[in-house]
Amino acid sequence: MNGQAAQRDGRSPAEESAPVVSVRTAGEADVDTAAVLFRGYLDFYEVDIEDPDAPRAFLAERIAKDESLVLLADVQDVGTVGFAQVYRGFSSLSLKTAWVLNDLYVAPAGRRTGVGRALLREVLRRAREAGVSGVQLETAYDNTVAQGLYETEGFVREEFHVYFHDLG
């Protein structure tokens, strides 16, 4: 085979040994599953939630009103272990639609399986398909694992400073 590893279905040998990850759009029937992952995301960022039902209600409303795109990632023989939420917005500078990848979370059972990359690539695929100008995201300064993923997938750290004024 002239010194090259065989590929099956376009996948490299390393990818063939990786778990099979499938990404799907969450619907109203998926709210409970998505809410568990969303809560994991909020816990990861140490968000204090007074009402334990609030994350589920928030997510259910976004899905019911089609106010966000919620994706779920399933790993064969493990279950649903990944979650992404995208908000559609606009870019005044490009005069086009832009997306904000607001939430991306992989449960501990799904880490190092390619779930985060699969979710990110699916967001980018759908964004290209929709003709948006780009996808923006933010992550914690100390979340170097996520930063490395984003940068290897083509995200570039911008020179802008992000400001936020809490009105709560």
C-alpha positions in Angstrom: 0.0 0.0 0.0 2.9 2.3 -0.8 3.6 3.2 2.9 0.4 5.0 3.5 -2.2 4.0 6.1 -5.5 2.8 4.6 -8.5 5.0 5.1 -12.0 3.7 5.2 -15.0 6.0 4.4 -12.5 8.9 4.2 -11.5 8.5 7.9 -7.9 8.1 9.0 -6.9 5.2 11.2 -6.9 7.5 14.3 -10.4 8.7 13.4 -11.6 5.1 12.9 -10.6 4.2 16.5 -12.3 7.2 17.9 -15.9 6.9 19.1 -18.7 7.6 16.7 -20.2 11.0 17.4 -23.5 12.1 15.9 -24.8 15.7 16.2 -28.5 16.5 16.0 -30.8 19.5 16.5 -32.6 19.5 19.8 -36.3 19.7 19.6 -39.0 20.1 22.3 -38.8 16.3 23.1 -35.1 16.8 23.9 -35.5 19.6 26.5 -34.9 17.4 29.5 -31.7 15.9 28.1 -30.4 19.3 26.9 -31.3 20.8 30.3 -29.0 18.3 32.1 -26.1 19.3 29.9 -27.0 23.0 30.1 -26.9 22.7 33.9 -23.5 21.1 33.7 -22.4 24.0 31.6 -23.7 26.5 34.2 -22.0 24.5 37.0 -18.7 24.5 35.0 -18.8 28.3 34.9 -19.9 28.4 38.6 -23.1 30.2 37.9 -25.3 30.3 41.0 -28.8 29.3 40.2 -31.5 30.0 42.8 -34.3 28.2 41.0 -33.2 24.7 40.0 -36.0 24.7 37.3 -34.8 27.9 35.7 -32.2 26.4 33.3 -34.7 23.9 31.9 -37.4 26.6 31.5 -34.9 29.0 29.9 -33.8 26.3 27.4 -37.4 25.1 26.7 -38.4 28.7 25.8 -35.5 29.2 23.5 -36.3 25.9 21.7 -40.1 26.5 21.6 -39.7 30.0 20.2 -36.9 29.0 17.8 -34.8 31.8 19.4 -31.6 29.7 19.3 -30.2 26.7 17.6 -29.5 23.9 20.2 -27.4 21.0 19.1 -26.8 17.7 21.0 -24.0 15.3 20.5 -24.4 11.6 21.0 -21.5 9.1 21.4 -22.2 5.5 20.6 -22.6 3.3 23.7 -22.2 6.4 26.0 -25.3 8.6 25.3 -25.9 12.3 24.8 -22.8 14.0 26.2 -22.5 17.3 24.4 -24.5 20.5 23.9 -24.1 23.7 21.9 -26.4 26.8 21.8 -26.2 29.4 19.0 -27.9 32.7 18.9 -28.6 34.4 15.6 -27.8 38.0 15.3 -26.6 40.7 12.9 -23.3 42.3 12.1 -23.5 46.0 11.3 -19.9 45.9 10.0 -20.6 43.2 7.4 -24.3 44.0 6.9 -25.1 40.3 7.2 -26.4 37.8 9.7 -23.8 36.7 12.3 -24.0 33.9 14.8 -22.9 33.8 18.4 -21.9 30.4 19.7 -22.9 31.2 23.2 -22.7 27.8 24.9 -20.6 24.7 24.2 -20.3 22.0 26.8 -19.2 18.4 26.9 -20.0 16.3 30.0 -17.0 14.6 31.6 -18.1 11.2 30.1 -17.7 12.6 26.6 -14.5 14.5 27.0 -11.5 13.6 24.7 -13.9 11.8 22.4 -14.1 14.5 19.7 -17.6 15.7 20.8 -16.5 19.3 21.2 -14.9 19.3 17.8 -17.9 17.7 16.2 -20.3 20.2 17.7 -18.0 23.1 16.7 -17.7 21.8 13.1 -21.5 21.3 12.9 -22.1 24.9 14.0 -19.7 26.1 11.3 -21.2 23.9 8.6 -24.7 25.2 9.3 -23.4 28.7 9.5 -21.8 28.4 6.1 -25.0 26.8 4.7 -27.0 29.7 6.1 -24.7 32.3 4.6 -23.8 34.0 7.8 -20.8 36.4 7.9 -19.1 34.5 10.8 -19.4 32.8 14.2 -18.3 34.6 17.3 -17.7 33.0 20.7 -16.1 33.7 24.1 -14.5 31.5 26.7 -12.9 31.9 30.0 -9.3 33.1 30.1 -8.2 30.0 31.9 -10.1 27.5 29.6 -7.0 26.7 27.6 -8.4 23.4 26.3 -11.4 25.1 24.7 -9.1 27.9 23.3 -6.8 25.3 21.7 -9.8 23.6 20.1 -11.2 26.9 18.8 -7.9 28.0 17.3 -7.2 24.7 15.6 -10.7 25.0 14.0 -9.8 28.4 12.6 -11.1 30.8 15.2 -8.9 33.9 15.7 -8.5 35.8 18.9 -9.8 39.3 18.2 -8.0 42.5 19.3 -11.3 43.9 20.7 -11.9 44.2 24.4 -15.2 42.8 25.6 -17.2 44.9 28.1 -20.3 44.0 30.0 -22.5 46.1 32.3 -24.5 43.9 34.7 -28.0 45.3 35.1 -29.1 42.5 37.5 
